[in-house]
Amino acid sequence: MSENIVIGIEGLVGSGKTSICREMIKKIPNSVLLNAGNLYRAIVFLMMKNGTAVASMKKSGKNLDIREMMDVLEIEVKVENQETVVYSKGMKLKEQDLQSKETSLAVSEVSHTAENAKAFTFVRDLIEDLKKQYHVIFSGRATIKIYPACEYHFFVVADLEERVKRKCRQYEGKECEQDIRENILRRDELQKKSGFYEYSPKTIEVDVTDCKTVQESADKVLQYIKVV
């Protein structure tokens, strides 16, 4: 059998990349989803929960070592149901907490200034470990920087109003549409400043604006992938 491959998935805020990845693991045999974004979200969420203000995290800047915080917070990454989940001190973190509007914006604010090098190394090593058993679908920011050797790198895009609609559905109408739009624009701005929206020569852009279902969006990505 051929060696397992690594597929990097990045995208604009609200473009649906996580949902696309979850559809892909259904269609690619022996695959696992590494949601690296949730690892970063877990650290920021837990720091906020422990009373650390986002402004303080930003002020710490280059002194805020994300890998160091993983040790302090006793963070572990495990594979359950074909995707990675995050535990802290033996307790599994809830997806709704990690994906909340507040956590999402805070992560964008903090990642702009934090020291990410050791965290990137941790994720790279995790990919290599997972690759021994699975095809790895790797979702997050800076995926091509973290793992330049990935066989495929995709950047998922959709127009702003479509992304607002998708986020409104994700939050089940509990958030004001205008607040969501402003949140997306602010996060887009921060991601660009952090260099997380950069393409490489191997990047394939996939526009999912007109896709009516997650399956359609996933199929637009899958058409480029060959797994033997």
N, C-alpha and C positions, 0 to 999 in steps of 0.2 A: 504493500500500500504506500502511496505517496506520503511525503512528510506533511504534517498538519500545517495549515496556513494561518496568518493573522490578517484580519480585516479591520482597518481603522475607520471609524465613523465619527465625523464631526458635523456641525451644522449651525445655522442661525438659531437664536433663541426662539423656541416655540415652533420649530420646523417639524417636530415629531420624530427626532432621531431615536429616542429611547423606544418608542412604540415600534418603529421600523426594525430596530435590533431585535426586539422580542418576537416579531414576526419571522425574522430571518433565522433565529435558532430553531424554529419549527420546521424550516425547510432545508436547512443545511445539516446533514447527518453528523452526529458526534460533535456538536458544536456547543460552546458555552459563551455566555455574555459576561464580559468584564465591564461593569459600569464604574469606570474610574471616577467619573463625576460625583458619584455617591460617596466615595471615600473622602473627597475634599469637603463635600457637603456635611458629612458626619462630623468632621473636626470643627467646622465653623458652627454648626448647630449646637454641638455639645459645649463649646466655649461660650456661646450666647446663653445657653441654658444655665451654665455655671456662673453667669453674671458678668461676663466680659463683654463690654460694649464694642460694636463694630468699629467705632472711631478709635478705640484703644488698640484694636488689632491692626488697623491701618497705620496708626502712629508707630507701632512696633516695626513696621516695614520689613526691611531685610533681616531684622533680628527674629522675626517670627518664622521659625523653622517648622514646617508642616510635618516632616518626618519625626521630629522630636515630640511634637504634640501627639502623634499617634501613640508613642510610648507612654506619655503622661496619662492619656485617656484610655490606655489599655485596649487599643483598637485591634480587632482581628477581622480578616476577610475570609469568608467561607463560601463554598459553592452549594447552593440549594436550588433544586428544580431548574437546572441548566443556567443559572446566573449567580453572580456574586452578590452576597449580602454582607452588611457590616454589623459587627458586634462591638459593644463597649462594656468592659468589665462583666462579660458573660451575658449581657442583655442585647437582644436583637433590636436594632433601630427601625422605627416605622418609616415606611416609604412616604407617607403623607407629610411627615415632619421634614424629611430630607428634601422633598420636592415643593415645599410651600413657597409662596411668593417671597416671604421674608428671608428664608434661608437662601433662596436663589439669588436675590439681590445682594445679600451679605457676602456670598461666595464671590460674586463678580467684583465687589469692592475690595475684598481682602486679597484675592489672587493677583490683583494688579500690583501689589507691593510686597507680598510675602516671598520668602526664600523657598523656591520650589524644587531646587536641584535634587535634594535627597529624596523627596517624594517621587520625583520622576524616576530615579534609580530604583526605588522600591517597586513601582508599577512595572517598570521594564523587567525586573527580576520575576515579578509575579506572572507576567505574560510568558516568559520563558518556561516557568514551571507548569503553567496551564497547558502550554503548547505540547508538552510531552504526552498529554492524554487527549487533547481536543483541538479542533479548529477554534480559534479564538476570535470572537467579534468584540472589538475593543472600542467602547464609546466614551467620549469625554472631550476635553479641550486639549489642544496641542498634541494630539495623538501622533502626528507625523514627527514631531520633535522628540517625543518620548520613545517611539519605536520606528525609526526611519526604515527598518528592514521589512516592514509590513508588505505583504504581497499586493494588497489593495488599500487605497485611501480614498474615501468619499467625503464630499462636503455637501450636505443637504441644505437646500434653500427653498424659501417660499416667500411670497410678497407679504408686506407688513400686515395688511388687513386679514389675510388668511391665518397668519400666525396669532393674531389677536383672537380670532374666532376659536382657534384650537385651544388656546390658553383659557378662554372663557369656559369651554366645555370641560377642560381638566379641573378647573376650580368649581365646576358645577353651579355657576351663577352666583357664587358667594362673594365675588370680587367685582368692583365697578369696571366696566369696559375701558373707560378712559384711564383709570389707574393701571390697568393691565398694559394698555398701549404705552404709557409713559415708562412703566417698569421695563418693558421689552426694549424700548429705545435707549434707556439708560444702560441696560445690560449690554446691548449691542455696542454702545460707545466704549464701555469699559473693556469688553472683549477685544475690540480693535486696538485700544491703547496697550493692552497686554500682549499683543501679537498673536492672539489665538484665532484670528480669522485669516491666517496666511495660507496660501496654497504652495504645494511643491510640484515639481514636474510630473509626479505620478498621480496627483490629485484629479479625481473625476467629480465634476459638479453635477448634482442631480436636483432638478427643480421639481418639487412635488406640489406646487401651488394648485394645479388642476386635478390632483388625485382626490377621489371621493372617499376612499377607504384606506386604512393602514395597509391592507394587502396590496393595493395598487402602488402605494409608495414603496413598499418593500420590493415588489416585482421590478420597479424601475432601477433599483440598486442591483438586484440579483441577476439581471440580464447581463451584467458585465463579469460575473464571477463564474469561474470554472473550478469545481472541486471534484477531484477524481477519487 
